[in-house]
Amino acid sequence: MTTATSALVEALGRGLPGDRLMLDPDVLAPMSHDEAEWAPAEAAAVGVRARTEAEVQHVVRTCAELGVPVVPRGAGTGLSGGANAVSGCVVLDLSRMNQVLEIDAGNLLCVVQPGAVNNDVKAAVAEHGLWYPPDPASAPWSTIGGNVATNAGGLCCLKYGVTRDYVLGLRAVVGGPVAYGEAVRLGRRTTKGVAGLDLVGLFVGSEGTLGVVTEVTLRLRPAPAGTPRTVVGAFPTLVSSGQAVAQITRRGLTPAVLELLDRACLEAVEEWKHMGLDADAAALLLARVDAPGDAGAAEATAIAAAMTEAGALWAEQSTDDTEAEALFDARRLAYPALERLGPVLTEDVCVPRSQVPAMLEQISEIAARHGVRTATVAHAGDGNLHPCLITPPGDEVAREAAQAAFEEFLDAAIALGGTVTGEHGVGILKRDGMRRELDPGSLTLQGAVRHALDPRAIFNPGKG
Ligand SMILES: Cc1cc2nc3c(=O)[nH]c(=O)nc-3n(C[C@H](O)[C@H](O)[C@H](O)COP(=O)(O)OP(=O)(O)OC[C@H]3O[C@@H](n4cnc5c(N)ncnc54)[C@H](O)[C@@H]3O)c2cc1C
């Protein structure tokens, strides 16, 4: 252990029970990176598994005094390297602060600790007839703190919005102009409120670069009534499935979910789980309609018609709930299924919905030109596409080709009026892409905000 690390450990130990500190390299290593296999992680000095806000305050105060970076971490399911350790940092793991503190059914809100897992929050509020809609495919594992820090999206964003739309208030341990280690309350509990600048909005999606979120007040909805309808369309080409998305948007239809899986994803899931998936089509579109009664039936019929008009091989409403659920399970399992094939580099581009066919065309062209294997899964209704680049383990030439294709995907999205990241965050992987996307003035303002709130640059430096 270096002298600097010894001093850090000693100072942290003055305000933390001994079992909070992680020094064993075998424990620290898995705490030091997220699921973005291709994003580099450096060596952390110490890991801290905090259990209270006071412990988080002590960590931030200590790190500020010693000039040590703090990298907050939820479940580590991020796909951009956002939670990856930087050299000599403290990895601050919030996953043990996982309680649902309050459910206020009368006011449609709940208050949770940052380490509460998304699906656990959903289950807790469901007992009160309530619903927390944001549903990243990682919902069984990812934390609300991580969801807030990345402004996570998910399957039902198309109709119900992203994490930002559900965060009313926060507590955060901040730095800079207040004092490093101070806990502040941001936001409110009311449905409306415009007192002061929207600092909650600033923290949502800030990827741990402005402070550490220690509590979140979430807006809820009443639990949906009725049984949703599923419409499935099979397409001869990826581009035709994109044309169906554009067609559905043009017709003003808003399914709760509109997801795309290409043949490579279906094959990967089938090979792993043997679910009896039909992988004959080039792509499947899965739509879920939750409008009740006749309106829902009419919307489902119109979605199937839009798919047919766009060239679907077939498009029909599923009459078998088990089969429909299996298709959505396949969608959720697509990423882990692909990971079994080799290191996966995941894209997260988002384009205007009318440009989905053009982006899908570019993905095929760029991947073919670089000779890289891709599989595409997408929140297609949002224009948010995740082409995954997969290389054989240990194949450096393929890896370089994939990296070149990755950057070209980003440029193609920017050229189509899109963005380099729809929901996974900038992290490490999209830093260059973000600089190519954003207006120089916007970059300057962002730098100024970060400097004002964190002049010592200790909060997750080098990310975002
Ligand atoms: C199989 C799979 C499917 C996925 N599907 C989706 C999807 O559909 N939609 C989607 O948006 N994402 C998806 N993701 C990506 C990932 O799950 C999300 O980004 C998620 O929000 C990360 O949560 P986490 O708890 O794992 O955070 P981590 O990965 O631990 O951290 C993510 C970022 O948040 C910061 N952070 C974490 N906690 C705090 C805190 N308390 N205070 C301040 N900063 C904090 C970290 O520093 C880091 O920058 C998927 C990932 C996987 C592996």
The ligand as a Tripos MOL2 file, in Angstrom:
@<TRIPOS>MOLECULE
LIG
   53    58     1     0     0
SMALL
NO_CHARGES

@<TRIPOS>ATOM
      1 C1        -28.7200   -6.1600  -19.6540 C.3       1 LIG1
      2 C2        -28.7160   -4.6650  -19.5790 C.ar      1 LIG1
      3 C3        -29.7970   -3.9660  -20.0750 C.ar      1 LIG1
      4 C4        -29.8330   -2.5720  -19.9870 C.ar      1 LIG1
      5 N1        -30.9290   -1.9060  -20.4630 N.ar      1 LIG1
      6 C5        -31.0130   -0.5720  -20.3290 C.ar      1 LIG1
      7 C6        -32.1700    0.1250  -20.8050 C.ar      1 LIG1
      8 O1        -33.1130   -0.4660  -21.3320 O.2       1 LIG1
      9 N2        -32.1960    1.4670  -20.6310 N.ar      1 LIG1
     10 C7        -31.1700    2.1590  -20.0350 C.ar      1 LIG1
     11 O2        -31.2590    3.3800  -19.8910 O.2       1 LIG1
     12 N3        -30.0520    1.5170  -19.6210 N.ar      1 LIG1
     13 C8        -29.9550    0.1800  -19.7320 C.ar      1 LIG1
     14 N4        -28.8280   -0.4740  -19.3060 N.ar      1 LIG1
     15 C9        -27.7090    0.3050  -18.7520 C.3       1 LIG1
     16 C10       -27.7340    0.4650  -17.2000 C.3       1 LIG1
     17 O3        -28.4700   -0.5670  -16.5900 O.3       1 LIG1
     18 C11       -28.3030    1.8230  -16.7880 C.3       1 LIG1
     19 O4        -27.4200    2.8370  -17.2040 O.3       1 LIG1
     20 C12       -28.5590    1.9660  -15.2840 C.3       1 LIG1
     21 O5        -29.2090    3.1920  -15.0430 O.3       1 LIG1
     22 C13       -27.2920    1.9030  -14.4320 C.3       1 LIG1
     23 O6        -27.6780    1.7140  -13.0760 O.3       1 LIG1
     24 P1        -26.6250    1.1200  -12.0410 P.3       1 LIG1
     25 O7        -27.2660    1.1050  -10.6990 O.co2     1 LIG1
     26 O8        -26.1010   -0.1740  -12.4970 O.co2     1 LIG1
     27 O9        -25.5040    2.2440  -12.0800 O.3       1 LIG1
     28 P2        -23.9310    2.1180  -12.2840 P.3       1 LIG1
     29 O10       -23.6090    1.3980  -13.5290 O.co2     1 LIG1
     30 O11       -23.3270    1.6250  -11.0310 O.co2     1 LIG1
     31 O12       -23.5520    3.6620  -12.4570 O.3       1 LIG1
     32 C14       -24.0050    4.3750  -13.5830 C.3       1 LIG1
     33 C15       -23.5860    5.8510  -13.4490 C.3       1 LIG1
     34 O13       -24.2890    6.4390  -12.3750 O.3       1 LIG1
     35 C16       -23.4100    6.9870  -11.4030 C.3       1 LIG1
     36 N5        -24.0510    6.7510  -10.1120 N.ar      1 LIG1
     37 C17       -24.5450    5.5740   -9.6310 C.ar      1 LIG1
     38 N6        -25.1300    5.7800   -8.4470 N.ar      1 LIG1
     39 C18       -25.0060    7.0960   -8.1560 C.ar      1 LIG1
     40 C19       -25.4060    7.9210   -7.0600 C.ar      1 LIG1
     41 N7        -26.0730    7.4460   -6.0170 N.pl3     1 LIG1
     42 N8        -25.0960    9.2550   -7.0880 N.ar      1 LIG1
     43 C20       -24.4350    9.7810   -8.1470 C.ar      1 LIG1
     44 N9        -24.0380    9.0500   -9.2110 N.ar      1 LIG1
     45 C21       -24.3260    7.7250   -9.2120 C.ar      1 LIG1
     46 C22       -22.0960    6.2520  -11.6190 C.3       1 LIG1
     47 O14       -20.9820    7.0280  -11.2060 O.3       1 LIG1
     48 C23       -22.1180    6.0600  -13.1330 C.3       1 LIG1
     49 O15       -21.6750    7.2280  -13.7730 O.3       1 LIG1
     50 C24       -28.7460   -1.8610  -19.4000 C.ar      1 LIG1
     51 C25       -27.6420   -2.5740  -18.9120 C.ar      1 LIG1
     52 C26       -27.6190   -3.9510  -19.0030 C.ar      1 LIG1
     53 C27       -26.4310   -4.6860  -18.4580 C.3       1 LIG1
@<TRIPOS>BOND
     1     1     2 1
     2     2     3 ar
     3     2    52 ar
     4     3     4 ar
     5     4     5 ar
     6     4    50 ar
     7     5     6 ar
     8     6     7 ar
     9     6    13 1
    10     7     8 2
    11     7     9 ar
    12     9    10 ar
    13    10    11 2
    14    10    12 ar
    15    12    13 ar
    16    13    14 ar
    17    14    15 1
    18    14    50 ar
    19    15    16 1
    20    16    17 1
    21    16    18 1
    22    18    19 1
    23    18    20 1
    24    20    21 1
    25    20    22 1
    26    22    23 1
    27    23    24 1
    28    24    25 2
    29    24    26 1
    30    24    27 1
    31    27    28 1
    32    28    29 2
    33    28    30 1
    34    28    31 1
    35    31    32 1
    36    32    33 1
    37    33    34 1
    38    33    48 1
    39    34    35 1
    40    35    36 1
    41    35    46 1
    42    36    37 ar
    43    36    45 ar
    44    37    38 ar
    45    38    39 ar
    46    39    40 ar
    47    39    45 ar
    48    40    41 1
    49    40    42 ar
    50    42    43 ar
    51    43    44 ar
    52    44    45 ar
    53    46    47 1
    54    46    48 1
    55    48    49 1
    56    50    51 ar
    57    51    52 ar
    58    52    53 1
@<TRIPOS>SUBSTRUCTURE
     1 LIG1         1 GROUP 0 **** ****
